Amino acid sequence: MNSVRKYLGVIWIVLGLFAGYFSITSVGLPKFQSGLAGNTSDMVFGIIMLIILTPIIVGALLTFGYYAVTDEYDQ
């Protein structure tokens, strides 16, 4: 069971990195840039996505993956 946890921990870490990349490049920056062009509601969503949500999502996934890889969940 511990090997499964370590394998899934690596998957969580990769998922966290992918979520951070996707969140910044596909969601946050395009909304922020369209907000600079005049749509203020897009700018607000872009700021919230880049400054608040992305660090929370990436941090949680990376932390969970790290704990799974280092056997913090060992029984």
Summary of the structure (lengths in Angstrom):
residues: 75
radius of gyration: 16.2
end to end distance: 10.0
largest distance: 54.6
contacts: 221
relative contact order: 0.21
helix: 87%
strand: 0%
